Amino acid sequence: MRKIKVFLFLLAGFCCFNTAAFAQAQPTRVSPEDWLMKKGKELVSILSEEETKTRYVKLRRIAKEVFHQKEMSRLAMGRYWRDFTPDQQAALQYLFFDYFVVSYGTTSLGTADVNIKITEKQPSGRDILLKTQISVNFDGALPKELPGKVSINNNAADNNTDNYFEILFALREIPSGYYIRDAKVEGQSILMFLRSQLESDFQAAGYDPNALLDAMRQKINLRYRAAEDMAKANSEKKQSAGATGS
């Protein structure tokens, strides 16, 4: 259940900010639908990487392309942002991507079958609202007890009943492409979800900005070190197996 919640969070939050890098790589202007579909597929591929180190590297690289580092970290801290000095704010912005990666990219999706279907599009002021249905199938096994799950096929006799989650994206067009101002997974704001996670960590740190930054650094270092050690161990294991086989 946690795997699916984290995946849905990432799928929606992953597209929250788009930079000129994507637009420069696309000479022809893409539609908001195509842009969203492309990014979703890229995310699935990255999160399904088996090796943690590889998954971390790829997720960090693409996050830097599509997230607005300064904006996202500020919005994620919400009202507590003002409790940080300018130097502490800069430190948080620097750590944010690595913290994001080790928090939400540690577990591989495995073999994930994901289908993204855009069901509705309508203007809303300066924004474009895209309503989507996202079907997720992890090795053919989707947990039955999942809040907010919607059934596409209500035929109980059909063992292949699909299940999907509704996600509403609010996109805004800018000269360099698009960015998503927010996304709601079954009515829950992604930005608010991320904010609650950081506020919980801040509370655990006694509402001390330096303590939070230290905890973030420790978590990042431990997770990256563990991923590096695991990659090294796997490499040595393959070399040993190859030597034995020869």
N, C-alpha and C positions, 0 to 999 in steps of 0.2 A: 504493500500500500504506500509506504513512504517513497519507494522508487518511482511510482507513478506520479505522486504529488510533486516530487522534486522535478521530474521530467516536464510536467505541465507548467510548472513555474518557470523553468528555463526556457521552454519553447515560447512562452509569452514574453517573458522578461528579456530574453535574448535579443529581441528585435527593437528594444525600447528606444534606442537612439542610433541614427544612421549618420555617417560622416561622408565627406566628399570622396573618400577612398573608393567606395562602392560605385558612386556615380562616374568617377573617372574611368573605372574598368568597364563601364557600360556605355559605349558611344550612343546607342539608341535608347531613348527614354523608355524605361519599363513601367508597366502598369503597377499600381499598388498591390493588386492581386498576385501578379507574377513575382514581385519583389518579396512578398510575404511567403509564398510557397517555396521559393528558392532558399531563403534563409532557414526555413523550417527543416528542409531536407539536409542542408549542411549541418545543422545542429544534431540531427539524429545520427548522421555518420560519425561525427566527432564523439558524441557521448557513447557510441557503441564500440569505440576502440577498446580492445581487450587490455592492453598494457596501460597502467595508470600514468606513468611518466609521459607516454605519447599523448594520452588524453589530456593531461594538464597542459602540455606545450601547445597543442592545437587549439584548445579552448581559450587559453590566454591570448593567443595570437588573434583569433577571430573576434574575441571580446573587445580587443583594442580597436578593431575596425568598426564595430557597430555600436559600441556604447560611448556615451559622452562621459568621460571619466570624472571631470569636475562636477558636472551637473548631477550625475547619478549618485555620487557619494554624498553630496549636500542634501538632496531630496531624501535619501535613505535615512539620514540622521534626523531629519525632521526638525522639531523644535529644539533638539539638543545641539544642533549645529552651532548655535551661538555660545554654547558653553566652551567651545574650543577656541584657543588663540589662533591667530593666522598661521603660525608655525605648526600647530597641532592639526589644523585643517589641511594644510599642505601634506603633512605626513599621512593623514587618513586617505587623502586622494591618491597618494603614491601606493599605499598598501591595498587599496580597494579591489583592484583586479585580481591580485593574487589571493586575497581573502575570498573573493567570489568563486574563484576556480577551486580552491581546496574545500570550500564549504559545499559546493553543489556539483563538483565533477569527480568526486572520489569513487563513486560506484558506477561501474559500467552498466549500460542498459542491456548488454547482451545482444541477442538477436531481436531487434525491435521492428515490428511491422506497423508503420504509421501512415495514415491517410488523412490528408488535410483537404477539407471541402469548404469553399466559401459559399455561404447560402444567402447572404444579403449584403447589399452595398447601398449606402445612402449618405448624402452630404449633411453635415451638422455644423453650420457656421463655417469656420475655416478648416474644419476637420473632415476626414472621410471615415465613416464607420464601416468596418468590415466584420460581419458576424460569421464565425466559422464553426464547423463541426470537426473535431479531431478524434479519429479512431486510433486506439493504441492496443496492440496485441504483443505481449511479451512471451515469446516462445509458445504462443497459442494459449497462454494461461493468464486471464485477467481476474484479479481478486474479485470475489462477489460482493464483499462488504466495502464499498467505496462511496462516501458521501457525494451526492450531486451527480452520480452516474446516471446517464440517460440511455434507454434502450432504443436502438433504431428499429429492431425487429422484435415485436412483442410476442411472437410465436414461441411458446415455451417448448414446443416439441422440436424446435430447430436447435441443435447443439452448436451450430455455428453462429448463434446470435451475436450481432455486432453491438458494441457499446461505444458511445462517443461522449465527448465533453464539449460544451459550448464555450467558446472564448470570443469575447468582443474586443476588437482592436480599434483604437482611435488614432488614425494616421493623420499627419499634417505634411503637406507638400512644401518643400523648400527648394531653392535653386539647385542644390546638390543631390536631391533625391527625395527621400521621405524619412520621417522619424515617427515613432509611435509614442504618443503622449502618455498613454497608459493602456493596460489591457486587463480585462476582468475574466477570471476563470470561474465559471458557475457563479458569477456575481461578486467574487472576491477580487479586489484590486491587487494587482501584482506589486505595485509600488508600496502599498500598505503592508503586504506580506513581508517584503524585504525590510521595511522599516521596523516591523515588530521583532524581526530576528536581531537586528542591530541594537534596538532598544533593550532587548533581553540581555544581550551581551554587555551592554553599557551598565545595566542594573547590576549584573554579576560582578562588574568591575568597581562597584561602589560609586558609580557616576563620576569616576575619576578619568578624565580623558587620557592621561598618560598610562594609567593602568589598562585601559581598553586597548590602546595602541600596542602596549607590551604583550597583551594577551593575543592580539591579532598576529604580531610578529612570531610569537612562539608557536601558534597554531600553523602558520604558513611554513615555518622552518621545519617543524616536525613532519608535516604531511609531505613536503617536497623531499625531505631526507628519506622518508619511508619509501616514497615512490622510486627514488634513485637506487636505494638498496635493493628493492624488489626487482628492478630492471637489471641490475648487476647480477643478482642471484639467478635470474632466469637466463641471462646470457651465458653464465658459467655452466648452468645445467645443460643448455643446448650444446655447448662446446664439448662438455664431458660425454654427452650422449653420442655426438658425432665421432669423437675419438674412439669410443667403445664399439660403435657400429663399423668403423673401418678396420 
